[in-house]
Amino acid sequence: MRDLIESHVSDLGGNDAVTAAERSIVRRAATLTIELELMETVFAGAGGASPEALDLYGRTAGNLRRLLESVGLQRRARDITPDLRDYVSARSAETA
């Protein structure tokens, strides 16, 4: 759960950028994610899911989506462009 929370917080811009409300939503989203993964494990072991279990899974997945949408989780662009010196060095190494 800690890893999921850390990943979502990172997606939101890091600890300094996350509000208490966003952190609360992220915690609930992480909890639902873990529960969905546990259900998937049960489904795989049983070779499928009952209609009731599948319904619960679908409703839980929908709730997770709504939580993530409400907090506005999205990847934030980060500049990963190498500087010119690194680029030229890498290109030289490729042709050598």
Contact map, one row per residue, 1 for C-alpha under 8 A:
111110000000000000000000000001100100000000000000000000000000000000000000000000000000000000000000
111111000000000000000000000000000000000000000000000000000000000000000000000000000000000000000000
111111100000000000000000000000000000000000000000000000000000000000000000000000000000000000000000
111111110000000000000000000001000000000000000000000000000000000000000000000000000000000000000000
111111111000000000000000011001000000000000000000000000000000000000000000000000000000000000000000
011111111100000000000000000000000000000000000000000000000000000000000000000000000000000000000000
001111111110000000000000000000000000000000000000000000000000000000000000000000000000000000000000
000111111111000000000000010000000000000000000000000000000000000000000000100000000000000000000000
000011111111111001000010010000000000000000000000000000000000000000000000000000000000000000000000
000001111111111000000000000000000000000000000000000000000000000000000000000000000000000000000000
000000111111110000000000000000000000000000000000000000000000000000000000111100000000000000000000
000000011111110011000000000000000000000000000000000000000000000000000000111100000000000000000000
000000001111111111000000000000000000000000000000000000000000000000000000000100000000000000000000
000000001111111111000000000000000000000000000000000000000000000000000000000000000000000000000000
000000001100111111000000000000000000000000000000000000000000000000000000000000000000000000000000
000000000000111111000000000000000000000000000000000000000000000000000000000000000000000000000000
000000000001111111100000000000000000000000000000000000000000000000000000000000000000000000000000
000000001001111111110110000000000000000000000000000000000000000000000000000000000000000000000000
000000000000000011111110000000000000000000000000000000000000000000000000000000000000000000000000
000000000000000001111111000000000000000000000000000000000000000000000000000000000000000000000000
000000000000000000111111100000000000000000000000000000000000000000000000000000000000000000000000
000000000000000001111111110000000000000000000000000000000000000000000010000000000000000000000000
000000001000000001111111111000000000000000000000000000000000000000000000000000000000000000000000
000000000000000000011111111100000000000000000000000000000000000000000000000000000000000000000000
000000000000000000001111111110000000000000000000000000000000000000110010000000000000000000000000
000010011000000000000111111111000000000000000000000000000000000000110010000000000000000000000000
000010000000000000000011111111100000000000000000000000000000000000000000000000000000000000000000
000000000000000000000001111111110000000000000000000000000000000000100000000000000000000000000000
000000000000000000000000111111111000000000000000000000000000000100110000000000000000000000000000
100110000000000000000000011111111100000000000000000000000000000000000000000000000000000000000000
100000000000000000000000001111111110000000000000000000000000000000000000000000000000000000000000
000000000000000000000000000111111111000000000000000000000001100100000000000000000000000000000000
000000000000000000000000000011111111100000000000000000000000000100000000000000000000000000000000
100000000000000000000000000001111111110000000000000000000000000000000000000000000000000000000000
000000000000000000000000000000111111111000000000000000000000000000000000000000000000000000000000
000000000000000000000000000000011111111100000000000000001001100000000000000000000000000000000000
000000000000000000000000000000001111111110000000000000000000000000000000000000000000000000000000
000000000000000000000000000000000111111111000000000000000000000000000000000000000000000000000000
000000000000000000000000000000000011111111100000000000001000000000000000000000000000000000000000
000000000000000000000000000000000001111111110000000000000000000000000000000000000000000000000000
000000000000000000000000000000000000111111111000000000000000000000000000000000000000000000000000
000000000000000000000000000000000000011111111100000000000000000000000000000000000000000000000000
000000000000000000000000000000000000001111111111100000000000000000000000000000000000000000000000
000000000000000000000000000000000000000111111111000000000000000000000000000000000000000000000000
000000000000000000000000000000000000000011111111000000000000000000000000000000000000000000000000
000000000000000000000000000000000000000001111111100000000000000000000000000000000000000000000000
000000000000000000000000000000000000000000111111100000000000000000000000000000000000000000000000
000000000000000000000000000000000000000000111111110000000000000000000000000000000000000000000000
000000000000000000000000000000000000000000100111111111000000000000000000000000000000000000000000
000000000000000000000000000000000000000000000001111111000000000000000000000000000000000000000000
000000000000000000000000000000000000000000000000111111100000000000000000000000000000000000000000
000000000000000000000000000000000000000000000000111111110000000000000000000000000000000000000000
000000000000000000000000000000000000000000000000111111111000000000000000000000000000000000000000
000000000000000000000000000000000000000000000000111111111100000000000000000000000000000000000000
000000000000000000000000000000000000000000000000001111111110000000000000000000000000000000000000
000000000000000000000000000000000000000000000000000111111111000000000000000000000000000000000000
000000000000000000000000000000000001001000000000000011111111100000000000000000000000000000000000
000000000000000000000000000000000000000000000000000001111111110000000000000000000000000000000000
000000000000000000000000000000000000000000000000000000111111111000000000000000000000000000000000
000000000000000000000000000000010001000000000000000000011111111100000000000000000000000000000000
000000000000000000000000000000010001000000000000000000001111111110000000000000000000000000000000
000000000000000000000000000000000000000000000000000000000111111111000000000000000000000000000000
000000000000000000000000000000000000000000000000000000000011111111100000000000000000000000000000
000000000000000000000000000010011000000000000000000000000001111111110000000000000000000000000000
000000000000000000000000000000000000000000000000000000000000111111111000000000000000000000000000
000000000000000000000000000000000000000000000000000000000000011111111100000000000000000000000000
000000000000000000000000110110000000000000000000000000000000001111111110000000000000000000000000
000000000000000000000000110010000000000000000000000000000000000111111111100000000000000000000000
000000000000000000000000000000000000000000000000000000000000000011111111100000000000000000000000
000000000000000000000000000000000000000000000000000000000000000001111111100000000000000000000000
000000000000000000000100110000000000000000000000000000000000000000111111100000000000000000000000
000000000000000000000000000000000000000000000000000000000000000000011111110000000000000000000000
000000010011000000000000000000000000000000000000000000000000000000011111111000000000000000000000
000000000011000000000000000000000000000000000000000000000000000000000001111100000000000000000000
000000000011000000000000000000000000000000000000000000000000000000000000111110000000000000000000
000000000011100000000000000000000000000000000000000000000000000000000000011111000000000000000000
000000000000000000000000000000000000000000000000000000000000000000000000001111100000000000000000
000000000000000000000000000000000000000000000000000000000000000000000000000111110000000000000000
000000000000000000000000000000000000000000000000000000000000000000000000000011111000000000000000
000000000000000000000000000000000000000000000000000000000000000000000000000001111100000000000000
000000000000000000000000000000000000000000000000000000000000000000000000000000111110000000000000
000000000000000000000000000000000000000000000000000000000000000000000000000000011111011000000000
000000000000000000000000000000000000000000000000000000000000000000000000000000001111111000000000
000000000000000000000000000000000000000000000000000000000000000000000000000000000111111100000000
000000000000000000000000000000000000000000000000000000000000000000000000000000000011111110000000
000000000000000000000000000000000000000000000000000000000000000000000000000000000111111111000000
000000000000000000000000000000000000000000000000000000000000000000000000000000000111111111100000
000000000000000000000000000000000000000000000000000000000000000000000000000000000001111111110000
000000000000000000000000000000000000000000000000000000000000000000000000000000000000111111111000
000000000000000000000000000000000000000000000000000000000000000000000000000000000000011111111100
000000000000000000000000000000000000000000000000000000000000000000000000000000000000001111111110
000000000000000000000000000000000000000000000000000000000000000000000000000000000000000111111111
000000000000000000000000000000000000000000000000000000000000000000000000000000000000000011111111
000000000000000000000000000000000000000000000000000000000000000000000000000000000000000001111111
000000000000000000000000000000000000000000000000000000000000000000000000000000000000000000111111
000000000000000000000000000000000000000000000000000000000000000000000000000000000000000000011111
